[in-house]
Amino acid sequence: MFRAYSALIRKEFIQVSRDRNMLRLIFLMPVVQLLVLGYAVNLDVKKISLDVYDFNRSQTSRELVDAMKAGDYFIPGEEGQTKERRPLWHLADRFQDGSAQMAVIIPEDFSERLTRGENVTIGLMADGTDANSARIGLGYTAQIVDRYAWKHTGLSPPIGIRSAFLYNPETESVYYMVPGIVATLLTMVTIMLTSMAIVREREMGTLEQLMVTPISGFVLLMGKITTFAILGLLEMVIALAVGVLWFGIPFVGSPLLLLALAVLFLISTLGMGMFFSTITSSQQQAMFLAFFSTIFAMLTSGFFTPISNMPQWMQYITYLNPMRYFMTIMRGILMKGAGIADLAPDIIALAVYGSVIFSLSVIRFKKRTE
């Protein structure tokens, strides 16, 4: 019995060692994931895009702005110094399309009151979609303002901060996480189902049988992936229903727009699944490749940490991740009520990426079945 058991283990090792694709997936992919994701996952919150509305326009207020922009905590955004455009209206547009994450509003009498030693309050507004980053950004601001006040007065800090969080006043982290989980589920299910199903057909020999029928290869392919697309959308609807009804996630945007853009996103994920099925020869290989690609997509999409916190070279890599764009779309529609104009860059990127990967996958699939 032991000899049979050891012989079986030996046979399995020999079988795996002869499969070069499996060896690459087992040993090479984890190393790549470790090296890349070690830089991608950064829990520090830095490089927050900061807009400034300085209505005082004095040397004193400029020094406060310079103090806030020093270091890596904030990066300069738009600066508005006139009253022609009300800050709250302008900020709503800036926050909705993702151009800004925070804004500081300095009142007209800032320098005069500070010089007289009177208490003065500055305004701070933050995009509460990412509650964690908003709270940390408020903490950074409080520390900077505190040091600035002590430096200029030497007394108890007379500068107060009146803060407000748009889209998520309660700063609930679950509002930020659940939409990301929904996007991750949609990505994982469609990629894995597509890649493994086609490989399974090839392993069982049924794919060749289907190819000799009067049905064309393209029609056969579309029939299979349409099924997976419907299953993915059904899972997304169920997950969103749980998020809204159970967790109380706000859904202030258009459900039809979200559904339409989810279909656009599926062109990318289904195309990736098909592509994996054309470069693998077994279900194990397809499963490993789909799993690692999904983990990579999730961690470089801004799901856990903002993309702006990643190294510059890693930020360039994230442009190749379609989940990056759909993550922005999902959170924008659910929490901000974003429309097509606000999401235009992400929609265009998804359309381009989906068209390229889907076309390449169809071409490779035809070559494998000819």
N, C-alpha and C positions, 0 to 999 in steps of 0.2 A: 504493500500500500504506500509506504514511504517512497519507494523507488518510483512508483507511478506519479506520485505527487511532485517529486523533485524533477522528474522528466518533463512533466507538464509545465513547471515553472521555467525550465531550461528552454523548452519549445517556444514559450511566450516571449522570452528575452531575445531569442534568435529572430523571431518574427518581427518584433519591434525594431531590432537593430538593422534589419534589412530594409525597413521602411524609412527612407531618408527624410521624407516629408514629416513623418511623425517625430523623428529625432529633432528636427529643426523646431517643431512646435513645442516639444517638451523642454528642450534646453536653451534654444536661442531666444524664443519669444519672452520667457520670463525675465531674462537678462535685459532685453530691450525695454520691457515694461518697467523694470526696476530703475534703469538709468533715466528714462524719460519722465516717468511719473514721480520720481524723487524730486524733480524740479517743479513739476506741475502742481503738486499738492503742497500748498503753502498756506498755513492757517493765519499768518500775519496779515493784517489789514493795512495796506499802504496804498499810496498813489490814488487817493480819492479825488475825483474830478471836482474842483471847487470853483463855483461862480462867485463873483464879488460885486455887490451893489454898494458903492461908497458914495453916499450923499453928502458927506462932510468935505471930502476932497482937500484934506489938509495934510501937512507933514506927519502929524500925529496919527491920523487914520492910515496913512500909507505905511507907516512903520508897523502898525498892527497887521496889515495885509501881508507885508513882507515877512513878518514873523510866522504867520500861518503857512506861507508858501515855502519856508525854509525846510530843508530836509526832504524825506521821502513820503511824508504822511499825506500831503496834498499836492496835486498838480494843477497849475493854472488853467482855468477855464475861461469863460466869457466874463468880461468886465463891463458893467453898465453904470454910468455915473449921472444919468439924467432921469428926470421923472416922466418923460414923455410916454414911456412904456411902463406900466405898473409891474413891479417885480413879481407879484404873485401870479399874474397871468402869464408872464414870460417864463417864469420858472416851471409852471405846469407843462408848457410845451417842451422845455428843455429836459425835464424829468421824464416826460412821456416817451420821447424818442431816444432816451438813454444818453443824451449829450452831457448831462451833468448829474452828479450824485448828491452834492451838497451846495449850499449857497449861504453866504454871510451877508447880512444887511446892516450897514453902519449908518446911524441916523445923522441928520444935519448938525445937531448941536453936540456931537461927540467930543471934539477937542475942547470946546469951551467948558463943558461940564467937567471934563476930566481935569482941566487946568485948575478949576475952582475947587476940586476935591469932592465934587458931588457925584452921587451914584448915577450911572448911565447904563442903559440896557441896549445890547446889540441883538439883532435877530439872527437865528440860525435855522435853516430849513434843510431837510434831508429827505431823500427818496427812501421811504420805509419798506420798499419791496424786499430788500435784503436787510432784515431787522438787525442782524448781528453787526454788519458793517456800519449801519446808521448809528447804533449805540456806541460803537468804538470810535467813530468819527466825532461824535459829540464829546466823548471823553478826551480825545486829542485836543479839540477846540478849547475845552474848559481848562486844560493844563496850559496851553499856549497863552490864553487870555490871562490866566492867573499870574504867570511869570511876567507877562508884559505889564500888567497893572502894578505889580510890586516894583518893577524896574523904574516906572515913571512916577510913582507916587511914594513908594516906601511905606505906605500905610496898608490898612486892610483893603483888599482889592475892591475898588468901587465899581467895577464893570460886571454887570449881570448878563446872563444869556437867556433869552426867551426862545425856546426851541419848539419846532413842530415837525411832524413826520407825515409826509404825504403818502396816500395809498395804503398805509398800514399804521394808523395812529397808535394802536396798541403794541406795535413792534413785536408781533407774534412770529416766531421763527418758522412755525408750521406753515404759515402762508407762503413762505419762500421755498420750503422743502417739498411740499406735496406736488406742485406743478412740475418740479424737477423729477420727482419719482415717476409721475405719469409719462413724461417724455422718455425716461429711461426704460420703462416697461415696454412702451411702444417700439423703441429701438431694439431691445433685446429679443422680444417675441418675433418680430418680423424677420430679423436677420437670421436667427437660429432656425426658425421654421423653414424658411426658403432654402438656406444652404443645405440643411440635413435632408429635407424631403427629396430634392432632386438627386442627391447622392444616393439616397436609399433606393430610389427607382433604378438607378444605374447598377447598384450592387445586386438587386433582386432580378435584374434582367428584364424588368417590365418596361423600362424606358425604350429599349430597342423594339419591343413589341408594339408600343404606341407609335413609334416613328414610322413603322411600315403601314400604318392605317392611312386612310385618305385624309386625315387631319394634318394640316401643315405644322411644321415645328413651331412657328411663331404663335399660332393659335393655341397649340398645346401649352406653350410656355405661359402665355397670357392667362389661360384658364387656371393654371396652378397658382400663379402669383396673385390673381384676383381673389382667390379663396383666402390666401394668407392676409391680403390687405383688409378684407372684410373682418377677419378674426381680430386683426390688430386694432381696427377702428372700434370694434365692439368692446375690446378690453379697455381701450382708452375711455370710452363712454362710461363704462362701469366704474373705472378708477376715478373719473371726474365726479361721478355721482356720489361716490363714497366721500371724496374730499369735500364736496360742497355740503352734503347733508350731514355727515358725521363730524368732520373737522371744522365746518363753517367757513371754508375757503371762499373768499369773495369771487364772484363771476360777473364782472361789470361790463365785459366786452360782448362781441357778437359771437354766439355759438356757431352760426353758419360760416363766419369767416375762419374761426378756429378749425372747423371740420374741413373746409376747403384747403387750408394750409397744411393740415395734417395729411391729407391726400398727397399734396405736393412733397411733403417730407417723406412719405412712404415710397415715392419713386426712388429716392436715394437709398433707403434701407433695403428695399427689395432688390434694387440693383446690386448692392453690396453682397446680399445673400446669394444672388445668382452668380456673381463673380467668384465668390468663395467656392461655390459648387463646381466651377469649371477648373479650378486649380488644385482641387483635392480629389482623392480617389476613394475615400472611405468616410463613413459617418463620424468616426472618431476624429479624423483630421478636420472635418468641417466643424464639429462641435468645438474643438480647441480653438480654431481660428476665429469662429464667431464669438466665443467667450472672451478671448483676449482683445479682440477689436471693440467689443462692447464696453469692456472695462476702460480701455483707452479713450473711447468716445465719451464716456461718462465723466471721467476725471479731467478731461481737457475741454469740457463744455461750459465750465463755470457753474457746475452743479453744486460743488462743495465750497470752492473758493473763487473769488473774482479772477477773471483772466488777466486783469491789469496787475495782479500781484505776481504773475509768473515772469520768468526771465524773458527778455525781448525775443530771443530765438524761439522760445517755446510759444510765445504769442503768435508768431508767424505760422507755426505748425497747426495751431487751432483753427486757422482759416480753412484747413482741409477737412475739418470735422463738421458734417452737416448738422449734428446734434447741437453744436454751438448756436446756430441760427434758430433752430426750432425751440431751444430753451428760452431764448429771448422772446420769441413769438408767443410761446405758451404763457410766460409770466406777464408779458405786456398786455395780452388780451384779457387774461383773467383778472389781474389786479389793477391795471391802469386804464382799461377800456381802449387800448391802442387800436388805431385803424390802419388801413393799407398805407397811407402816406407816412405814418410813423414807423412802420415796419418795412418800408420799401427796400432798404439795403439788404436786409435779411431774406426777404422774399426773392429778390433777384439772385442772391447767392445760392439759395436752395434750388431755384430753377436751373441755374447753370450747372451746379454740381450734379443734380439728379439727371439732367439730360446727358451729361458726359458719362457718368458711371453706368447708367441704364443702357445706353447705346453700346458701350464697350462690352457689357455683360451679355447682351443679345448677340453680338458678333461672335464672342467666344463660345457661347452656347451652341450657335449654329455650326461652328467649326468642330466642336466636340461630337456633335451628333451626325455629322455628314459622313 
